[in-house]
Amino acid sequence: MMTKNIGFISTRFAGTDGVSLEASKWAQVLEKNGSRCFWFAGELDRDPEKSYPVPEAHFLHGQNQWINEQVLGRKGRKPYVTEVIHAFRSLLKVQLHCFIDQFKIDFLIVENALTIPIHIPLGLALSEVIAETQIPTIAHHHDFYWERDRFSTNAVNDYLRMAFPPNLPNIKHVVINSQAQEQLALRTGISSIIIPNVLDFEHPPLVDVKRTEAFRKSMGLKTDDKMILQPTRIIPRKGIEQAIELVKELKDPRYKLVISHEAGDEGFEYAEWLKEYALEHQVDLRMITPKIVDPFYNGNCPKNYSLWDIYPHADLITYPSLYEGFGNAFLEAIYFKKPILVNRYSIFIKDIEPRGFDLAVMDGFISKKTVQKVKEVLDSREQRQKMVNNNYEVAWQHYSYSVLRNQLSAIINDFFNEHEHQQRFNKLSNQRQVIYLNNDPSSDPYDPLNEKTARHMPN
């Protein structure tokens, strides 16, 4: 893989959301191959010397939230809203150019900011900067706007067609599942490459025993307590009420349901409802209050726990999501060799299930059969070990860093080989122009119709 200065761009690179985590993995692979990675976002927990924080780029920035209130769920857009959008776009364009210039960026990787329109001015600014600079770019798409009901009614269809995503010759599009690839081609005519979520299955996780034990104590778990871990953000599409239902059906007070990620991305109402729902069902629900940091960049927050401090003490992972673009938590559970309960969401059925994983599954609700399967796995160490070892081997084959490394190498090399080819072509064209300016066109040695070269052409 060619070594380059690579600029990662999104609204946020912080914490444990799927976009931040996957960007961290890509950066790990790229840096291991000699490239240098730099970060542009509204919120950053990366190395400050390689970071370019722009608060206005965060999707929760006040100005951006005001814009979203004016254009989402509405069919018409007022002229003054358009003016605000473009003023914000202009501000962000300046910052993007400064980022590229300051770190001498050769190559951009845009993480979801050209995919889902939670920050419309940033998407517009990016599209224009990429078009104007012709900088090679990967647009890494995690979830498109047509996959979310909240964007179905909007007053910015013109912007969505222009920038989410833009169809530009210097952008290569990467999606994380086959359904997204099909829909992107159908809706926009844009071709794309599938790179699934990955983990470093070539190297088992490094576990800090003292930190994991400290985390368990911080949650108030006793020695004989069993931790059922829900390792997702607290948003409705994660189906966390099904995890509460499962723990209720296990009928064992030793089982405690722990949610690792925070609420807030889509409000706090769902989190409050979950607390009430758990109380009604007599389920011991524990939400982790300190912010959990990205395990790939937790060196900047040594006092905070990372996901890698939480997984080792889990007895079972619940993953009852209604929809996922792929499923980071699914891979993490397998990486730590934990049994997992999965709701058979559409991408799982199409892309993941055929790989041959051994799992406890559900189809939208907790059935008696599902509960019985979970109990068998929890009660039988032999069955559990056989399950998790099989899953690790399958994931190693299909979702390891080597898969990512090979595909990124192919994309980047293709980009820069194309660039070198274009430079050679331009040089050749310039030579031809000089010949035409100074001589008769018939003397052009590069012209296949020239008398001197025509006799060497095949009939």
C-alpha positions in Angstrom: 0.0 0.0 0.0 1.3 3.5 -0.9 2.2 5.7 2.0 0.2 8.9 2.1 -1.1 11.7 4.4 -4.7 10.6 4.8 -7.5 12.9 6.1 -10.4 11.3 7.9 -13.5 13.6 7.9 -16.8 13.2 9.8 -19.1 15.0 12.2 -17.7 13.1 15.2 -14.7 10.8 15.9 -15.2 10.2 19.6 -16.6 7.4 21.8 -17.9 4.1 20.7 -20.4 4.7 17.8 -19.9 2.5 14.8 -18.6 5.2 12.5 -15.9 6.2 15.0 -14.8 2.6 15.7 -14.6 1.6 12.1 -12.6 4.7 11.2 -10.2 3.8 14.0 -9.7 0.3 12.5 -9.1 1.8 9.0 -6.5 4.2 10.5 -4.8 1.3 12.3 -4.4 -0.6 9.1 -3.3 2.4 7.1 -0.8 3.5 9.7 0.7 0.1 10.0 1.4 0.3 6.3 3.3 3.6 6.7 0.6 6.2 6.0 -0.1 9.1 8.4 -3.7 9.7 9.4 -5.2 13.1 10.4 -8.7 13.9 11.8 -11.3 16.5 11.0 -14.6 16.6 12.9 -16.8 18.5 15.3 -15.8 16.3 18.2 -12.4 14.5 18.4 -10.7 12.2 21.0 -7.7 11.6 18.7 -4.1 12.7 19.1 -4.3 16.6 19.3 -1.2 16.9 17.0 -3.1 15.1 14.3 -6.5 16.6 14.9 -8.3 19.6 13.4 -11.5 20.1 15.5 -14.2 22.3 14.1 -17.1 22.6 16.5 -19.4 23.8 13.7 -18.9 20.4 12.0 -20.7 18.5 14.8 -24.2 17.3 14.1 -25.3 18.6 17.5 -24.0 22.1 16.9 -26.8 24.6 17.6 -26.8 26.1 14.1 -27.0 22.7 12.5 -29.8 21.6 14.7 -31.8 24.7 13.8 -31.3 23.9 10.1 -32.5 20.3 10.6 -35.6 21.6 12.4 -36.4 23.8 9.4 -35.9 21.2 6.7 -36.7 17.7 8.1 -40.3 16.7 8.3 -41.3 19.6 6.1 -41.9 19.9 2.3 -41.0 23.5 1.8 -37.9 25.6 2.5 -37.9 29.3 3.2 -35.3 31.5 1.4 -33.7 32.6 4.6 -33.1 28.9 5.5 -31.3 28.4 2.2 -29.1 31.5 2.9 -28.2 30.1 6.4 -27.3 26.7 4.9 -25.0 28.3 2.3 -23.4 30.6 4.8 -22.6 27.6 7.0 -21.4 25.7 4.0 -19.0 28.5 3.1 -17.6 28.6 6.6 -17.0 24.8 6.6 -15.4 25.0 3.1 -12.7 27.3 4.4 -12.0 25.0 7.4 -11.8 22.0 5.1 -9.3 23.7 2.8 -7.2 24.7 5.9 -7.2 21.1 7.1 -6.0 19.8 3.7 -3.3 22.5 3.5 -2.1 22.3 7.1 -1.6 18.5 7.1 -0.7 18.3 3.4 -3.4 15.7 2.8 -3.0 13.5 -0.2 -6.2 11.5 0.2 -9.5 11.9 2.0 -11.7 9.2 3.7 -15.1 10.7 4.5 -16.9 8.7 7.1 -20.7 8.9 6.7 -20.7 12.7 6.2 -21.7 12.2 2.5 -24.1 9.4 3.4 -26.7 10.5 6.0 -27.8 14.1 6.0 -27.5 14.9 9.7 -25.2 17.8 8.8 -26.3 19.1 5.4 -23.9 22.1 5.2 -20.9 19.8 5.8 -22.0 17.4 3.1 -22.4 20.3 0.6 -19.0 21.8 1.6 -17.3 18.5 1.3 -18.8 17.9 -2.2 -17.6 21.2 -3.4 -14.1 20.9 -1.9 -13.7 17.4 -3.4 -14.9 18.6 -6.8 -12.7 21.7 -6.8 -9.5 20.1 -5.6 -9.9 16.8 -7.4 -8.4 15.2 -4.3 -8.7 11.4 -4.3 -11.5 10.4 -1.9 -13.1 7.3 -0.4 -16.7 8.0 0.7 -17.3 5.3 3.4 -21.0 4.8 3.7 -22.5 3.3 6.8 -26.2 4.2 6.5 -28.0 6.1 3.8 -30.9 8.6 4.3 -33.4 6.4 2.5 -32.8 3.8 5.2 -34.2 6.1 7.9 -37.8 7.2 8.2 -36.9 10.6 9.7 -35.5 11.7 6.4 -38.4 10.5 4.2 -40.2 13.9 4.3 -37.7 16.8 3.8 -37.3 20.1 2.1 -33.7 19.4 0.8 -34.1 16.8 -1.9 -32.0 19.0 -4.2 -29.1 18.8 -1.7 -29.6 15.1 -1.1 -29.2 14.4 -4.8 -26.2 16.7 -5.0 -24.2 15.6 -1.9 -25.6 12.4 -0.2 -23.6 11.0 -1.9 -22.1 13.1 -4.7 -21.3 11.4 -8.0 -17.8 12.6 -8.8 -15.1 10.9 -10.7 -12.5 11.3 -8.0 -14.6 9.6 -5.3 -14.7 5.8 -4.8 -17.7 4.7 -2.8 -17.4 2.0 -0.1 -20.5 0.4 1.5 -20.7 -2.1 4.3 -23.3 -4.5 3.0 -24.8 -5.9 -0.2 -28.2 -4.3 0.2 -26.6 -0.8 0.4 -24.6 -1.6 -2.7 -27.8 -2.5 -4.6 -29.8 0.4 -3.5 -27.0 2.9 -4.2 -26.7 1.7 -7.7 -30.5 1.6 -8.2 -31.2 5.1 -6.8 -28.1 7.0 -8.1 -26.3 4.9 -10.7 -23.2 4.9 -8.5 -21.1 1.7 -8.3 -19.5 0.8 -5.0 -17.2 -1.7 -3.3 -18.3 -3.7 -0.2 -15.9 -3.7 2.7 -17.6 -5.2 5.7 -16.9 -4.2 9.3 -13.7 -6.0 10.6 -11.6 -6.7 13.6 -8.1 -7.9 14.2 -8.8 -11.6 14.4 -5.2 -12.4 13.6 -4.4 -11.1 17.1 -6.7 -12.0 20.1 -7.7 -9.0 22.3 -5.3 -7.8 25.0 -7.1 -7.8 28.3 -6.0 -5.7 31.3 -7.3 -7.9 34.2 -7.1 -5.2 36.8 -9.1 -2.8 34.7 -11.7 -5.3 33.9 -12.1 -6.3 37.5 -12.3 -2.6 38.5 -15.0 -2.1 35.9 -17.0 -5.0 37.3 -16.8 -3.6 40.8 -17.8 -0.1 39.6 -21.0 -1.6 38.3 -21.7 -3.0 41.7 -21.7 -6.6 40.5 -21.1 -9.3 43.1 -18.9 -12.4 42.6 -21.8 -14.7 41.7 -23.7 -12.2 39.5 -23.9 -12.9 35.8 -23.6 -10.0 33.3 -25.8 -9.9 30.3 -24.2 -7.2 28.1 -26.1 -5.0 25.6 -23.1 -3.2 23.9 -25.0 -0.6 21.9 -26.1 3.0 22.0 -29.5 3.6 23.7 -31.7 4.3 20.6 -35.0 2.6 19.7 -33.7 0.6 16.7 -31.4 -1.4 19.0 -34.5 -3.2 20.4 -33.2 -3.2 23.9 -36.6 -4.0 25.4 -36.1 -7.5 24.0 -32.9 -7.9 26.1 -35.0 -6.9 29.1 -37.6 -9.5 28.1 -34.9 -12.2 27.8 -33.5 -11.5 31.3 -37.0 -11.6 32.7 -37.6 -15.0 31.1 -34.3 -16.4 32.5 -35.9 -16.1 36.0 -32.6 -15.9 37.8 -31.8 -12.8 40.0 -28.1 -13.3 39.4 -28.5 -12.1 35.8 -28.0 -8.3 35.5 -28.5 -6.4 32.2 -25.7 -3.9 31.6 -25.9 -1.3 28.7 -22.4 -0.1 27.7 -23.1 2.9 25.5 -24.7 6.2 26.4 -28.0 7.8 25.4 -28.5 11.2 23.8 -27.9 10.9 20.1 -31.7 10.6 19.5 -32.9 12.1 22.9 -33.3 10.5 26.3 -37.0 9.4 26.2 -36.1 5.9 25.1 -33.6 5.5 28.0 -36.2 6.6 30.5 -38.8 4.3 29.1 -36.3 1.4 29.3 -35.7 2.1 33.0 -39.5 2.0 33.7 -39.9 -1.2 31.5 -37.1 -3.0 33.4 -38.6 -2.0 36.7 -42.0 -3.3 35.7 -40.5 -6.6 34.7 -38.3 -6.8 37.8 -35.1 -6.8 35.7 -31.9 -5.4 37.2 -30.9 -2.9 34.5 -27.6 -1.0 34.8 -26.5 1.8 32.5 -22.9 2.7 32.5 -22.7 6.4 33.5 -19.0 7.3 32.7 -18.4 7.7 29.0 -16.9 4.5 27.4 -14.0 5.4 25.1 -12.8 4.0 21.8 -10.5 1.0 22.6 -8.3 1.9 19.7 -7.6 5.5 21.0 -8.2 5.2 24.7 -4.6 6.3 25.4 -6.0 9.9 25.4 -8.4 9.0 28.2 -6.5 6.5 30.4 -8.9 7.0 33.3 -12.0 6.0 31.3 -13.0 2.5 30.6 -13.1 1.2 27.1 -15.2 -1.5 25.5 -12.2 -3.9 25.9 -12.6 -3.5 29.7 -16.2 -4.5 29.6 -16.5 -7.5 27.3 -14.3 -9.9 29.2 -16.7 -10.2 32.2 -19.9 -10.7 30.0 -21.6 -14.0 30.2 -23.8 -13.3 27.2 -24.1 -10.6 24.6 -27.6 -9.5 23.5 -28.0 -7.9 20.1 -31.7 -7.6 19.4 -31.4 -4.7 16.9 -34.3 -4.1 14.5 -31.9 -2.8 11.9 -28.1 -2.6 11.5 -25.9 -1.5 8.6 -23.6 -4.3 9.5 -23.0 -4.9 13.2 -19.9 -3.9 15.2 -21.1 -5.3 18.4 -21.7 -8.7 16.7 -18.0 -8.9 15.7 -16.8 -7.6 19.1 -18.8 -10.4 20.8 -17.1 -13.0 18.6 -13.7 -11.4 19.1 -14.0 -11.8 22.8 -15.4 -15.4 22.4 -18.7 -14.6 24.0 -22.0 -16.4 23.2 -24.5 -14.0 21.5 -28.2 -13.6 21.0 -29.0 -11.9 17.7 -32.2 -10.7 16.2 -32.2 -11.7 12.5 -32.2 -8.2 11.0 -32.2 -8.0 7.2 -28.5 -7.4 6.7 -27.7 -10.3 9.1 -29.9 -12.7 7.1 -28.4 -11.7 3.8 -24.7 -11.1 4.4 -23.7 -12.6 7.8 -25.9 -15.7 8.6 -24.8 -17.6 5.4 -21.1 -17.6 6.7 -22.0 -20.4 9.2 -21.9 -18.8 12.6 -23.3 -20.7 15.6 -25.7 -18.4 17.5 -28.8 -18.1 19.5 -31.2 -16.2 17.3 -34.6 -14.6 17.5 -37.1 -13.3 14.9 -38.4 -10.1 16.3 -39.5 -11.4 19.7 -38.2 -13.6 22.5 -39.8 -17.1 22.1 -39.7 -20.0 24.4 -37.3 -21.7 22.0 -34.9 -18.7 22.1 -34.9 -18.7 25.9 -34.3 -22.4 26.0 -31.3 -22.1 23.6 -29.8 -19.3 25.7 -30.2 -21.3 28.9 -28.5 -24.3 27.3 -25.5 -22.2 26.2 -25.2 -20.5 29.6 -25.4 -23.8 31.5 -23.1 -25.9 29.3 -19.4 -24.8 29.3 -18.6 -27.4 26.6 -21.3 -26.2 24.3 -20.4 -22.6 24.9 -16.7 -23.2 24.1 -17.5 -25.1 20.9 -19.8 -22.3 19.8 -17.4 -19.4 20.4 -14.4 -21.1 18.9 -16.3 -21.9 15.7 -17.5 -18.3 15.5 -13.9 -17.0 15.9 -12.6 -19.1 13.1 -15.4 -18.1 10.7 -14.9 -14.4 11.5 -11.1 -14.7 11.1 -11.7 -15.9 7.6 -14.2 -13.3 6.5 -13.9 -10.2 8.8 -10.2 -9.9 9.7 -7.9 -7.0 9.1 -6.3 -8.8 6.2 -9.6 -8.4 4.3 -9.6 -4.7 4.9 -5.9 -4.3 4.2 -6.2 -6.0 0.8 -9.2 -4.0 -0.3 -7.8 -0.6 0.8 -4.6 -1.4 -0.9 -6.4 -2.1 -4.1 -8.4 1.1 -3.9 -5.6 3.4 -3.1 -3.1 1.9 -5.5 -5.8 2.1 -8.2 -6.4 5.8 -7.4 -2.8 6.8 -7.7 -2.0 4.6 -10.6 -4.8 6.3 -12.4 -3.4 9.7 -11.3 0.1 8.8 -12.7 -1.5 7.5 -15.9 -3.4 10.8 -16.3 -0.2 12.8 -15.7 1.6 10.8 -18.4 -1.4 11.3 -20.7 -1.4 15.1 -20.0 2.4 15.2 -20.8 1.8 13.4 -24.0 -1.0 15.8 -25.0 1.2 18.8 -24.2 3.9 17.3 -26.5 1.4 16.9 -29.3 0.2 20.5 -28.9 3.8 21.8 -29.3 4.1 19.7 -32.5 0.9 21.1 -33.8 1.9 24.7 -33.0 5.3 24.4 -34.7 4.8 21.9 -37.5 2.3 20.7 -39.9 -0.2 18.3 -38.2 0.7 15.6 -40.6 4.2 15.4 -39.0 2.7 14.4 -35.6 4.5 11.1 -34.7 1.6 10.3 -32.3 -1.1 10.5 -34.9 -2.0 7.0 -36.2 -3.1 8.6 -39.5 0.4 10.1 -40.1 1.9 8.6 -43.2 5.1 7.5 -41.4 3.2 5.5 -38.8 0.2 4.4 -40.8 2.1 1.6 -42.5 2.9 0.1 -39.1 -0.8 0.0 -38.1 -2.6 -3.3 -38.4 -5.1 -3.6 -41.2 
